[in-house]
Amino acid sequence: MTEPEYTRSRSSGGEPIFNIPGIILVAIGICIAVFVYETYVLTGVQAVEFLWNYAFIPARFSQSGAEMPALAWFTSISYSFMHGSVAHIALNMIWLAAFGSPLAARIGPLRTTLFWFVTSIAAALTHYAIYPDSMSPLVGASGAVSGMMGAAARFGFRRSTSRNSAAFMGDILPIGVALRMRTVLTFLGVWFVTNIVTGLLSLGAESSASIAWEAHIGGFVIGFFGISLFDRRSA
C-alpha cells in the first residue's frame, strides 16, 4: 500500500462533525462528575482526603510491600478519572473525544473499557518506576488518552468514510510501516516534544497533584504496541 491510501481523509458526504460513542460519553461524564464532586461539593478537608484516597501515590506502593491493600491497586485506575483543574479536565476531555471516539467505534465499549484500564495502569506504573518514593498524587486521564493516541498512530489515523461512523478503518499497520509514514512520524515527534517540554516547564511547580508527562509516555507506548490485542476485527 502507498501512504496516500493510509492517510486518505474522510469524505465530505455530510458526516456529522461530532460522533461520540456512548462509552466515551460515559467516560467524559464520570470525569466531569468526579471533578465537580471533588471541587464544588466536598469541603477543603474532604477534598484532600478524597485526593489522598483515590489518586495514585507511588510511595504508597513502595512502603506497603506485600501487605498493600486492594485500595492501593484500585488507585492505579481511579486516578485516571480525577483532574486537578478546569484547564486540565477540559484539555483531556477534548483529546478523549477526538481520539477515543474512533477507537471506541472500532473496538466496542467492553474493549475500550479494558483499554482504558490497561493504559491507565501502564501510565501509573511508568510514573512509579521513575518516582517510586514520591508522595505527590498523580491524577488525570492523560495516560489513557495517550494510549488512544498511540493506537491511532497504528491505524495511520485512517477514519471510516461511512456516514454516521467515527471508527478507525483498515487493518492495524505493521510497526515498521507505521513508523515510515510521514503523518505518523510528524505526530510522534510533536507529541513527544510537547510532553517533554511540558515536563521541563513544570519542574519546580507547586501543586496538590502532579500531571506527569512520563506517565503519558507509558500509556502511549502500550497503546501503540498493544492495540492489536484489543482490536476485534480487520476492517
Backbone as CSV, one residue per row, in Angstrom:
resi,resn,N_x,N_y,N_z,CA_x,CA_y,CA_z,C_x,C_y,C_z
1,MET,0.835,-1.195,0.000,0.000,0.000,0.000,0.873,1.249,0.000
2,THR,0.372,2.272,-0.562,1.098,3.534,-0.575,0.601,4.424,0.542
3,GLU,1.386,5.426,0.919,0.994,6.312,2.008,-0.309,7.035,1.746
4,PRO,-0.589,7.501,0.504,-1.882,8.159,0.287,-3.065,7.289,0.665
5,GLU,-2.928,5.935,0.487,-4.020,5.054,0.871,-4.211,5.049,2.380
6,TYR,-3.096,5.083,3.103,-3.159,5.042,4.547,-3.719,6.335,5.137
7,THR,-3.419,7.443,4.511,-3.758,8.730,5.108,-4.965,9.371,4.451
8,ARG,-5.699,8.579,3.667,-6.861,9.114,2.998,-7.846,9.689,4.012
9,SER,-8.318,10.886,3.822,-9.233,11.540,4.756,-10.656,11.086,4.515
10,ARG,-11.532,11.390,5.482,-12.934,11.045,5.343,-13.573,11.891,4.258
11,SER,-14.560,11.316,3.620,-15.248,12.062,2.589,-16.108,13.130,3.222
12,SER,-16.483,14.117,2.437,-17.292,15.221,2.951,-18.748,15.029,2.559
13,GLY,-19.217,13.777,2.655,-20.565,13.453,2.228,-21.608,13.684,3.290
14,GLY,-21.411,14.697,4.111,-22.425,15.060,5.081,-22.330,14.338,6.405
15,GLU,-21.129,13.730,6.739,-20.991,13.081,8.021,-21.042,14.126,9.130
16,PRO,-21.590,13.767,10.299,-21.610,14.709,11.408,-20.205,14.995,11.905
17,ILE,-19.947,16.219,12.315,-18.633,16.587,12.832,-18.360,15.851,14.139
18,PHE,-19.372,15.760,14.998,-19.220,15.086,16.274,-20.018,13.782,16.247
19,ASN,-19.327,12.671,16.475,-19.964,11.359,16.502,-19.286,10.577,17.612
20,ILE,-19.732,10.787,18.851,-19.051,10.254,20.017,-19.788,9.025,20.540
21,PRO,-19.129,7.866,20.563,-19.766,6.643,21.065,-20.172,6.779,22.530
22,GLY,-21.154,5.972,22.930,-21.685,6.046,24.281,-20.642,5.839,25.359
23,ILE,-19.715,4.896,25.161,-18.724,4.608,26.192,-17.812,5.809,26.429
24,ILE,-17.549,6.580,25.392,-16.721,7.771,25.557,-17.502,8.862,26.288
25,LEU,-18.791,8.971,25.969,-19.630,9.920,26.700,-19.709,9.544,28.183
26,VAL,-19.780,8.244,28.467,-19.804,7.788,29.860,-18.501,8.168,30.563
27,ALA,-17.368,7.933,29.903,-16.072,8.269,30.496,-15.967,9.769,30.760
28,ILE,-16.403,10.567,29.793,-16.382,12.021,29.974,-17.289,12.416,31.135
29,GLY,-18.475,11.792,31.189,-19.417,12.095,32.258,-18.861,11.765,33.634
30,ILE,-18.185,10.616,33.760,-17.597,10.223,35.042,-16.516,11.217,35.453
31,CYS,-15.647,11.571,34.513,-14.569,12.523,34.821,-15.137,13.864,35.287
32,ILE,-16.164,14.354,34.591,-16.767,15.638,34.962,-17.457,15.532,36.323
33,ALA,-18.172,14.437,36.552,-18.874,14.257,37.824,-17.889,14.197,38.991
34,VAL,-16.787,13.469,38.810,-15.779,13.377,39.860,-15.153,14.749,40.123
35,PHE,-14.868,15.482,39.049,-14.256,16.806,39.217,-15.197,17.758,39.947
36,VAL,-16.460,17.770,39.551,-17.440,18.643,40.203,-17.605,18.253,41.670
37,TYR,-17.690,16.955,41.938,-17.845,16.477,43.312,-16.652,16.894,44.172
38,GLU,-15.459,16.666,43.646,-14.255,16.963,44.416,-14.043,18.465,44.597
39,THR,-14.380,19.244,43.579,-14.075,20.671,43.594,-15.158,21.522,44.241
40,TYR,-16.425,21.152,43.998,-17.513,22.033,44.413,-18.437,21.456,45.489
41,VAL,-18.344,20.167,45.766,-19.215,19.552,46.765,-18.470,19.306,48.078
42,LEU,-17.293,18.733,47.991,-16.526,18.422,49.185,-15.950,19.688,49.819
43,THR,-15.781,19.644,51.119,-15.075,20.718,51.812,-13.579,20.576,51.535
44,GLY,-12.809,21.560,51.967,-11.369,21.509,51.736,-10.724,20.272,52.325
45,VAL,-11.066,19.963,53.548,-10.501,18.787,54.213,-10.964,17.500,53.526
46,GLN,-12.229,17.444,53.169,-12.758,16.253,52.490,-12.105,16.058,51.124
47,ALA,-11.856,17.170,50.421,-11.226,17.081,49.104,-9.807,16.539,49.211
48,VAL,-9.088,16.961,50.240,-7.730,16.454,50.455,-7.769,14.966,50.767
49,GLU,-8.713,14.560,51.587,-8.854,13.145,51.921,-9.233,12.327,50.686
50,PHE,-10.125,12.866,49.875,-10.538,12.187,48.647,-9.341,12.025,47.710
51,LEU,-8.554,13.093,47.569,-7.358,13.047,46.729,-6.387,11.997,47.238
52,TRP,-6.165,11.977,48.527,-5.229,11.028,49.116,-5.694,9.584,48.935
53,ASN,-6.979,9.370,49.023,-7.517,8.008,48.945,-7.557,7.448,47.531
54,TYR,-7.794,8.304,46.539,-8.077,7.795,45.191,-7.086,8.214,44.116
55,ALA,-6.198,9.148,44.394,-5.138,9.472,43.444,-4.054,8.392,43.533
56,PHE,-3.213,8.319,42.514,-2.117,7.349,42.523,-0.910,7.992,43.197
57,ILE,-0.449,7.364,44.269,0.692,7.880,45.023,1.769,6.800,45.031
58,PRO,2.871,7.006,44.314,3.900,5.965,44.205,4.408,5.440,45.534
59,ALA,4.630,6.323,46.499,5.184,5.890,47.784,4.278,4.900,48.491
60,ARG,2.994,4.966,48.214,2.044,4.027,48.818,2.399,2.595,48.427
61,PHE,2.865,2.418,47.194,3.262,1.099,46.720,4.607,0.693,47.317
62,SER,5.541,1.615,47.350,6.882,1.313,47.850,6.872,0.965,49.327
63,GLN,6.025,1.614,50.090,6.026,1.445,51.536,5.134,0.310,52.015
64,SER,4.165,-0.100,51.188,3.223,-1.123,51.630,3.764,-2.544,51.503
65,GLY,4.606,-2.764,50.492,5.175,-4.080,50.293,4.127,-5.124,49.983
66,ALA,4.307,-6.324,50.519,3.412,-7.441,50.216,2.034,-7.261,50.851
67,GLU,1.922,-6.398,51.836,0.658,-6.202,52.530,-0.143,-5.020,51.985
68,MET,0.141,-4.631,50.770,-0.536,-3.487,50.179,-2.031,-3.758,50.040
69,PRO,-2.864,-2.839,50.548,-4.316,-3.043,50.468,-4.834,-2.938,49.047
70,ALA,-6.028,-3.513,48.830,-6.624,-3.504,47.492,-6.858,-2.093,47.002
71,LEU,-7.148,-1.162,47.920,-7.414,0.220,47.519,-6.208,0.831,46.817
72,ALA,-5.008,0.434,47.231,-3.803,0.972,46.600,-3.757,0.575,45.127
73,TRP,-4.105,-0.688,44.840,-4.151,-1.123,43.452,-5.276,-0.429,42.694
74,PHE,-6.389,-0.212,43.369,-7.516,0.458,42.736,-7.141,1.864,42.286
75,THR,-6.243,2.512,43.020,-5.855,3.884,42.655,-5.097,3.952,41.337
76,SER,-4.573,2.807,40.868,-3.883,2.812,39.571,-4.868,2.973,38.420
77,ILE,-6.170,2.915,38.736,-7.222,3.190,37.754,-8.029,4.420,38.152
78,SER,-8.370,4.514,39.440,-9.242,5.608,39.885,-8.639,6.986,39.637
79,TYR,-7.303,7.089,39.690,-6.662,8.391,39.459,-6.990,8.947,38.077
80,SER,-7.273,8.043,37.130,-7.477,8.478,35.744,-8.793,9.219,35.551
81,PHE,-9.673,9.159,36.539,-10.945,9.881,36.459,-10.917,11.187,37.257
82,MET,-9.761,11.513,37.820,-9.614,12.716,38.627,-8.778,13.754,37.876
83,HIS,-9.060,15.024,38.124,-8.317,16.089,37.451,-8.067,17.250,38.398
84,GLY,-6.971,17.957,38.115,-6.528,18.977,39.045,-7.059,20.374,38.815
85,SER,-7.613,20.643,37.652,-8.101,21.990,37.356,-9.076,21.933,36.191
86,VAL,-9.774,23.048,35.965,-10.698,23.131,34.842,-9.945,22.964,33.524
87,ALA,-8.786,23.619,33.415,-7.996,23.523,32.187,-7.542,22.081,31.950
88,HIS,-7.155,21.409,33.015,-6.685,20.029,32.917,-7.773,19.103,32.387
89,ILE,-8.949,19.165,32.993,-10.029,18.274,32.563,-10.546,18.672,31.185
90,ALA,-10.613,19.965,30.894,-11.117,20.405,29.591,-10.226,19.878,28.465
91,LEU,-8.916,20.011,28.634,-7.989,19.550,27.600,-8.065,18.042,27.423
92,ASN,-8.111,17.310,28.533,-8.183,15.858,28.429,-9.480,15.382,27.786
93,MET,-10.584,16.042,28.099,-11.858,15.616,27.524,-11.919,15.910,26.024
94,ILE,-11.309,16.999,25.589,-11.252,17.306,24.157,-10.473,16.215,23.419
95,TRP,-9.304,15.858,23.958,-8.493,14.825,23.317,-9.155,13.456,23.428
96,LEU,-9.861,13.219,24.517,-10.575,11.950,24.671,-11.655,11.813,23.609
97,ALA,-12.403,12.875,23.382,-13.442,12.835,22.350,-12.829,12.637,20.972
98,ALA,-11.695,13.297,20.723,-11.076,13.249,19.397,-10.471,11.884,19.083
99,PHE,-9.746,11.302,20.044,-9.052,10.046,19.778,-9.798,8.828,20.319
100,GLY,-10.589,9.033,21.369,-11.325,7.911,21.929,-12.511,7.506,21.089
101,SER,-13.130,8.470,20.406,-14.328,8.162,19.616,-14.055,7.175,18.486
102,PRO,-13.057,7.410,17.626,-12.816,6.434,16.558,-12.322,5.093,17.071
103,LEU,-11.589,5.114,18.202,-11.123,3.841,18.762,-12.292,3.042,19.322
104,ALA,-13.169,3.698,20.089,-14.322,3.013,20.668,-15.268,2.516,19.588
105,ALA,-15.446,3.298,18.527,-16.304,2.871,17.423,-15.728,1.647,16.726
106,ARG,-14.427,1.508,16.783,-13.758,0.369,16.158,-13.796,-0.884,17.037
107,ILE,-13.442,-0.749,18.319,-13.247,-1.944,19.145,-14.408,-2.234,20.091
108,GLY,-15.354,-1.318,20.218,-16.522,-1.570,21.051,-16.335,-1.132,22.498
109,PRO,-17.435,-1.041,23.253,-17.375,-0.498,24.610,-16.593,-1.339,25.612
110,LEU,-16.732,-2.672,25.561,-16.027,-3.513,26.524,-14.523,-3.418,26.334
111,ARG,-14.064,-3.561,25.096,-12.633,-3.484,24.833,-12.098,-2.079,25.097
112,THR,-12.919,-1.067,24.861,-12.494,0.300,25.157,-12.284,0.478,26.656
113,THR,-13.181,-0.098,27.453,-13.041,-0.026,28.907,-11.771,-0.731,29.367
114,LEU,-11.534,-1.922,28.826,-10.314,-2.659,29.175,-9.075,-1.897,28.723
115,PHE,-9.146,-1.295,27.553,-8.030,-0.499,27.032,-7.741,0.654,27.983
116,TRP,-8.789,1.337,28.446,-8.624,2.444,29.391,-7.921,1.956,30.662
117,PHE,-8.382,0.837,31.206,-7.797,0.320,32.440,-6.325,-0.041,32.243
118,VAL,-6.035,-0.765,31.172,-4.660,-1.233,30.937,-3.710,-0.062,30.715
119,THR,-4.102,0.897,29.897,-3.213,2.028,29.631,-3.082,2.945,30.845
120,SER,-4.137,3.061,31.636,-4.050,3.853,32.867,-3.076,3.209,33.844
121,ILE,-3.161,1.886,33.993,-2.246,1.168,34.874,-0.817,1.286,34.365
122,ALA,-0.640,1.137,33.056,0.702,1.255,32.475,1.287,2.640,32.729
123,ALA,0.467,3.666,32.583,0.927,5.034,32.829,1.327,5.209,34.291
124,ALA,0.488,4.692,35.195,0.773,4.817,36.621,2.054,4.081,36.999
125,LEU,2.235,2.882,36.462,3.426,2.102,36.791,4.686,2.714,36.191
126,THR,4.554,3.366,35.040,5.696,4.087,34.470,6.104,5.224,35.394
127,HIS,5.107,5.952,35.888,5.369,7.027,36.842,6.007,6.466,38.113
128,TYR,5.496,5.338,38.575,6.035,4.698,39.768,7.492,4.277,39.566
129,ALA,7.805,3.731,38.392,9.166,3.267,38.122,10.178,4.413,38.179
130,ILE,9.740,5.606,37.817,10.635,6.761,37.806,10.666,7.468,39.154
131,TYR,9.520,7.493,39.838,9.419,8.195,41.122,8.841,7.260,42.193
132,PRO,9.552,6.199,42.539,8.988,5.198,43.455,8.696,5.719,44.867
133,ASP,9.385,6.759,45.295,9.206,7.264,46.658,8.418,8.562,46.707
134,SER,7.842,8.975,45.584,7.112,10.238,45.540,5.815,10.162,46.327
135,MET,5.553,11.232,47.072,4.296,11.348,47.801,3.300,12.232,47.047
136,SER,3.682,12.746,45.891,2.809,13.623,45.119,1.727,12.809,44.426
137,PRO,0.468,13.172,44.607,-0.624,12.438,43.952,-0.605,12.644,42.437
138,LEU,-0.811,11.569,41.718,-0.921,11.613,40.257,-2.392,11.523,39.881
139,VAL,-2.866,12.439,39.043,-4.260,12.418,38.602,-4.341,12.713,37.109
140,GLY,-5.455,12.312,36.495,-5.721,12.682,35.113,-5.891,11.509,34.176
141,ALA,-6.703,11.725,33.156,-6.968,10.708,32.140,-5.904,10.695,31.048
142,SER,-4.865,11.493,31.217,-3.875,11.647,30.152,-3.202,10.340,29.757
143,GLY,-2.978,9.437,30.727,-2.348,8.165,30.393,-3.205,7.344,29.451
144,ALA,-4.504,7.258,29.749,-5.424,6.509,28.889,-5.584,7.194,27.541
145,VAL,-5.705,8.517,27.551,-5.854,9.262,26.302,-4.595,9.131,25.452
146,SER,-3.438,9.147,26.090,-2.189,8.958,25.357,-2.144,7.579,24.721
147,GLY,-2.691,6.581,25.429,-2.779,5.244,24.849,-3.638,5.236,23.604
148,MET,-4.724,5.997,23.631,-5.598,6.105,22.463,-4.878,6.796,21.304
149,MET,-4.046,7.760,21.616,-3.245,8.414,20.578,-2.261,7.430,19.962
150,GLY,-1.650,6.599,20.813,-0.735,5.585,20.299,-1.441,4.601,19.392
151,ALA,-2.655,4.207,19.780,-3.444,3.295,18.945,-3.795,3.954,17.618
152,ALA,-4.138,5.241,17.667,-4.490,5.965,16.445,-3.341,5.958,15.448
153,ALA,-2.116,6.065,15.965,-0.952,6.053,15.085,-0.809,4.718,14.367
154,ARG,-1.181,3.609,15.024,-1.092,2.297,14.389,-2.141,2.104,13.301
155,PHE,-3.199,2.922,13.346,-4.188,2.901,12.267,-3.849,3.933,11.192
156,GLY,-2.745,4.650,11.383,-2.384,5.696,10.437,-3.402,6.823,10.416
157,PHE,-4.179,6.948,11.497,-5.212,7.981,11.622,-6.283,7.859,10.535
158,ARG,-6.427,6.671,9.964,-7.447,6.455,8.927,-8.811,6.346,9.571
159,ARG,-9.749,7.137,9.113,-11.107,7.140,9.646,-12.084,6.614,8.602
160,SER,-13.160,6.030,9.076,-14.172,5.482,8.192,-14.795,6.571,7.329
161,THR,-15.086,6.211,6.092,-15.769,7.142,5.194,-17.276,6.939,5.206
162,SER,-17.752,5.988,6.014,-19.183,5.713,6.069,-19.912,6.770,6.886
163,ARG,-21.090,7.122,6.440,-21.897,8.081,7.167,-22.247,7.537,8.555
164,ASN,-22.218,8.421,9.544,-22.548,8.082,10.928,-21.579,7.080,11.542
165,SER,-20.363,7.022,11.039,-19.346,6.155,11.628,-18.095,6.971,11.909
166,ALA,-17.584,6.844,13.134,-16.372,7.564,13.505,-15.167,6.637,13.562
167,ALA,-15.354,5.348,13.231,-14.368,4.315,13.517,-13.087,4.452,12.699
168,PHE,-11.989,4.021,13.336,-10.767,3.815,12.569,-11.032,2.706,11.566
169,MET,-10.393,2.789,10.416,-10.650,1.815,9.360,-9.382,1.081,8.964
170,GLY,-9.567,-0.065,8.309,-8.451,-0.826,7.781,-7.763,-1.679,8.831
171,ASP,-6.795,-2.462,8.383,-6.020,-3.293,9.291,-5.069,-2.423,10.106
172,ILE,-4.683,-2.930,11.264,-3.647,-2.263,12.058,-2.344,-2.324,11.275
173,LEU,-1.692,-1.202,11.144,-0.470,-1.143,10.356,0.679,-1.845,11.065
174,PRO,1.496,-2.587,10.349,2.716,-3.120,10.948,3.547,-1.962,11.518
175,ILE,4.259,-2.241,12.586,5.015,-1.177,13.250,5.973,-0.495,12.284
176,GLY,6.669,-1.304,11.472,7.621,-0.735,10.526,6.959,0.181,9.512
177,VAL,5.766,-0.195,9.059,5.031,0.624,8.098,4.579,1.924,8.752
178,ALA,4.025,1.805,9.959,3.548,2.995,10.663,4.677,3.989,10.894
179,LEU,5.849,3.478,11.254,6.968,4.362,11.573,7.651,4.925,10.337
180,ARG,7.207,4.515,9.160,7.725,5.115,7.925,6.771,6.159,7.350
181,MET,5.594,6.272,7.916,4.613,7.222,7.409,4.905,8.622,7.921
182,ARG,4.883,9.577,7.029,5.181,10.952,7.404,4.190,11.480,8.432
183,THR,2.909,11.157,8.242,1.888,11.636,9.172,2.144,11.120,10.579
184,VAL,2.451,9.833,10.686,2.693,9.225,11.996,3.968,9.779,12.614
185,LEU,5.030,9.874,11.827,6.296,10.382,12.350,6.168,11.821,12.835
186,THR,5.442,12.630,12.070,5.236,14.022,12.487,4.463,14.087,13.791
187,PHE,3.411,13.280,13.878,2.609,13.255,15.097,3.454,12.796,16.287
188,LEU,4.220,11.712,16.109,5.055,11.210,17.196,6.060,12.258,17.653
189,GLY,6.693,12.926,16.685,7.678,13.941,17.029,7.074,15.075,17.831
190,VAL,5.958,15.592,17.329,5.295,16.702,18.020,4.804,16.260,19.391
191,TRP,4.239,15.062,19.467,3.688,14.573,20.732,4.777,14.423,21.784
192,PHE,5.893,13.775,21.425,6.955,13.562,22.400,7.614,14.873,22.808
193,VAL,7.876,15.751,21.858,8.495,17.033,22.184,7.591,17.850,23.094
194,THR,6.292,17.864,22.775,5.337,18.614,23.600,5.313,18.088,25.027
195,ASN,5.316,16.769,25.179,5.294,16.191,26.519,6.571,16.472,27.295
196,ILE,7.707,16.383,26.616,8.978,16.643,27.290,9.083,18.108,27.698
197,VAL,8.710,19.017,26.787,8.760,20.443,27.105,7.814,20.769,28.260
198,THR,6.629,20.176,28.227,5.667,20.392,29.312,6.253,19.939,30.635
199,GLY,6.927,18.789,30.611,7.544,18.296,31.840,8.632,19.210,32.348
200,LEU,9.469,19.715,31.436,10.551,20.612,31.838,10.008,21.922,32.395
201,LEU,8.962,22.444,31.769,8.377,23.706,32.229,7.704,23.561,33.584
202,SER,7.254,22.333,33.890,6.543,22.125,35.149,7.476,21.821,36.313
203,LEU,8.782,21.690,36.048,9.725,21.407,37.118,9.711,22.545,38.127
204,GLY,9.599,22.198,39.351,9.598,23.208,40.396,8.242,23.795,40.683
205,ALA,7.231,23.450,39.869,5.887,23.981,40.102,5.280,23.284,41.308
206,GLU,4.616,24.054,42.157,3.994,23.516,43.358,2.505,23.326,43.109
207,SER,1.995,22.135,43.343,0.566,21.866,43.221,0.217,20.684,44.096
208,SER,-1.069,20.509,44.391,-1.506,19.410,45.246,-1.508,18.086,44.515
209,ALA,-1.479,18.118,43.191,-1.466,16.886,42.411,-0.655,17.108,41.152
210,SER,0.182,16.134,40.812,1.066,16.306,39.674,0.435,15.760,38.400
211,ILE,0.813,16.356,37.269,0.386,15.883,35.959,1.663,15.442,35.256
212,ALA,1.969,14.158,35.278,3.287,13.660,34.911,3.379,13.275,33.450
213,TRP,4.296,13.919,32.725,4.465,13.625,31.312,5.053,12.236,31.104
214,GLU,5.826,11.729,32.070,6.378,10.384,31.933,5.270,9.338,31.878
215,ALA,4.222,9.564,32.648,3.099,8.634,32.644,2.416,8.612,31.281
216,HIS,2.370,9.774,30.629,1.769,9.846,29.295,2.506,8.905,28.340
217,ILE,3.814,8.901,28.436,4.611,8.061,27.543,4.334,6.588,27.806
218,GLY,4.184,6.213,29.070,3.861,4.823,29.389,2.561,4.393,28.750
219,GLY,1.528,5.252,28.844,0.251,4.928,28.222,0.347,4.879,26.712
220,PHE,1.093,5.814,26.141,1.232,5.880,24.687,1.903,4.625,24.141
221,VAL,2.976,4.206,24.784,3.727,3.036,24.319,2.850,1.783,24.328
222,ILE,2.078,1.593,25.402,1.195,0.432,25.479,0.120,0.509,24.399
223,GLY,-0.432,1.697,24.182,-1.443,1.849,23.143,-0.886,1.575,21.757
224,PHE,0.320,2.046,21.499,0.937,1.892,20.180,1.284,0.436,19.894
225,PHE,1.909,-0.232,20.852,2.365,-1.600,20.627,1.310,-2.650,20.965
226,GLY,0.318,-2.284,21.783,-0.619,-3.284,22.253,-2.013,-3.232,21.661
227,ILE,-2.286,-2.307,20.750,-3.640,-2.154,20.228,-4.140,-3.418,19.536
228,SER,-3.245,-4.206,18.959,-3.681,-5.422,18.264,-4.334,-6.422,19.218
229,LEU,-4.041,-6.333,20.502,-4.639,-7.235,21.481,-6.090,-6.860,21.770
230,PHE,-6.487,-5.645,21.398,-7.832,-5.156,21.683,-8.709,-5.070,20.441
231,ASP,-8.095,-5.113,19.272,-8.875,-4.967,18.044,-9.762,-6.190,17.838
232,ARG,-11.023,-5.971,17.514,-11.967,-7.082,17.417,-12.177,-7.578,16.000
233,ARG,-11.616,-6.868,15.031,-11.865,-7.284,13.650,-10.840,-6.641,12.742
234,SER,-10.743,-7.140,11.539,-9.996,-6.477,10.489,-11.002,-5.839,9.569
235,ALA,-10.913,-4.492,9.419,-11.912,-3.773,8.618,-11.480,-3.711,7.170
